[in-house]
Amino acid sequence: MSNGSGDEWAVVFTPDGVFIRVFDHESAMSPYGDPDYELWPGLLDGLPMELRPQIEEPAFCDEARQFIATAVIWRLADDDRWHAGDGIAFPPLRGPYDDTGPDGSAMLEILLDDIVDRFVEFASDYYEIEADRAAVEHVVANRPLTDSVLQVLNPQLTVAELRQDIATIGYPIAAS
């Protein structure tokens, strides 16, 4: 997920487990707030070797090829719980409008139940559009993307124009 304003998150499923990376560009935990662009202390502490290749993933790095994140969460296949960096000292919230938490992890709430309704509400609030619930449901169900579904979501785009982006995330495209 990238909201187009500098915030993003990704969930990566590997045979070894799951790796979640969040970047909240306004977070006090952003590496861009540090003069040396260092990650927040403890953010990757305890990350298992099996998932360490994710911190070299180009999609999670800046132009200087440095891993950029404000939250990292993981779970190995045989774990009984989720993990985050050991001993992270979280900064205080910045005020009443700091609704994503100190690290941006509250952006992941959309992954909870009712993801379709949550996204329709998010799109209405954030983008000030009325997203078609059936089209969002089509995408959430991972059904192949068609021009007709895409046109409902964004009339200015076609599958052909987005083919590279769609292939990058591995989303299915209907046969033409």
C-alpha positions in Angstrom: 0.0 0.0 0.0 1.2 3.4 -0.9 -1.1 6.4 -0.3 0.8 8.7 -2.7 1.7 11.0 0.2 4.8 9.2 1.4 3.2 6.6 3.6 3.4 2.9 2.7 3.3 -0.6 4.1 3.8 -4.1 2.7 3.2 -7.6 3.8 5.6 -10.2 2.5 4.8 -13.9 2.7 7.8 -16.2 2.5 8.2 -20.0 3.1 9.9 -19.1 6.4 7.3 -16.6 7.6 5.7 -13.2 7.3 7.5 -9.8 7.2 5.6 -6.5 7.5 7.2 -3.2 6.8 5.6 0.2 7.6 6.9 3.6 6.7 5.1 6.7 8.0 6.9 9.7 6.5 5.7 12.0 9.3 6.6 9.7 12.1 9.1 10.8 14.7 10.6 7.4 14.1 11.4 8.1 10.5 15.1 7.7 9.6 14.9 11.0 7.8 14.6 12.7 11.2 18.0 11.4 12.1 21.0 13.4 10.7 22.7 10.1 9.6 19.4 8.6 8.4 19.7 5.7 10.9 16.7 3.5 11.6 15.0 4.0 15.0 17.1 2.1 17.7 15.9 -1.4 18.2 13.6 -1.5 15.1 15.3 -4.6 13.6 16.7 -6.1 16.8 15.7 -9.8 16.9 14.8 -10.0 13.3 15.5 -13.6 12.3 18.1 -14.4 9.7 15.4 -16.1 7.5 13.7 -12.7 7.1 16.7 -10.5 6.8 16.8 -10.5 3.0 13.7 -8.3 3.2 15.7 -5.4 4.5 17.7 -5.5 1.2 14.5 -5.5 -0.9 14.8 -2.5 -3.3 11.1 -1.7 -2.9 11.8 -1.0 0.8 14.9 1.1 0.3 15.5 4.7 -0.7 17.5 6.0 -3.6 20.7 5.4 -1.6 19.6 1.7 -1.2 19.1 2.2 2.5 16.2 0.2 4.2 13.6 2.7 5.3 11.0 1.8 7.9 9.2 3.1 11.0 7.7 -0.2 12.0 8.8 -3.8 11.3 6.7 -6.8 12.4 7.4 -10.5 11.7 6.3 -14.0 12.5 8.1 -17.1 11.5 6.0 -20.1 10.3 6.4 -22.0 13.5 6.0 -18.9 15.9 3.1 -18.7 18.2 3.0 -14.9 18.1 4.0 -11.8 16.2 7.3 -10.0 17.0 8.8 -6.5 16.8 12.2 -5.1 17.5 13.5 -5.8 21.0 13.5 -2.9 23.5 12.1 -0.1 21.2 11.6 3.1 23.1 8.6 4.7 21.4 8.5 8.5 21.2 5.3 10.2 22.5 2.5 10.9 20.1 2.8 14.4 18.5 -0.7 15.5 19.2 -4.4 14.7 18.8 -4.2 14.2 15.1 -1.4 11.6 15.3 -3.8 8.8 14.5 -1.3 6.3 13.1 0.7 5.9 16.3 4.3 6.8 16.9 5.5 4.3 14.2 2.7 4.3 11.7 1.6 0.8 12.5 -2.0 1.9 12.9 -2.1 2.1 9.1 -2.3 -1.7 9.3 -5.8 -1.6 10.9 -7.2 -1.8 7.4 -6.1 -5.5 7.4 -8.6 -6.3 10.1 -12.1 -7.6 9.5 -14.3 -5.8 7.0 -11.4 -4.7 4.8 -13.7 -3.8 2.0 -15.8 -1.5 4.1 -12.8 -0.1 5.7 -11.2 0.7 2.4 -14.4 2.3 1.0 -14.5 4.5 4.2 -10.8 5.3 3.9 -11.1 6.3 0.2 -14.0 8.5 1.0 -12.2 10.2 3.9 -8.7 10.4 2.4 -9.2 10.8 -1.4 -12.7 12.3 -1.1 -14.2 9.8 -3.5 -16.9 7.3 -3.3 -15.2 4.0 -4.1 -17.5 1.4 -5.6 -17.9 -1.4 -3.0 -18.3 -4.1 -5.6 -15.1 -3.1 -7.4 -13.2 -3.0 -4.1 -14.6 -6.4 -3.2 -13.4 -7.7 -6.6 -9.8 -6.5 -5.9 -9.8 -7.7 -2.3 -10.9 -11.2 -3.5 -7.8 -11.1 -5.8 -10.0 -11.7 -8.9 -8.2 -10.8 -12.1 -8.2 -7.1 -12.9 -10.2 -6.0 -16.0 -10.6 -2.7 -17.6 -14.2 -2.6 -16.6 -13.4 -3.0 -12.9 -10.5 -0.5 -13.1 -12.7 2.0 -14.9 -15.1 1.9 -12.0 -12.2 2.6 -9.6 -10.4 5.2 -11.8 -11.9 6.2 -15.2 -8.6 7.7 -16.3 -6.7 4.5 -16.2 -6.5 1.2 -18.2 -5.0 -2.1 -17.4 -2.5 -1.6 -20.2 -1.3 1.6 -18.7 -0.8 -0.1 -15.3 0.5 -3.4 -16.6 4.0 -2.9 -15.2 2.8 -1.8 -11.8 0.3 -4.6 -11.6 3.0 -7.1 -12.6 5.4 -5.7 -9.9 2.9 -6.6 -7.2 1.9 -9.9 -8.8 -1.8 -9.1 -9.1 -3.6 -11.2 -11.6 -4.8 -9.6 -14.9 -7.7 -11.0 -16.9 -6.7 -12.5 -20.2 -7.4 -10.2 -23.1 
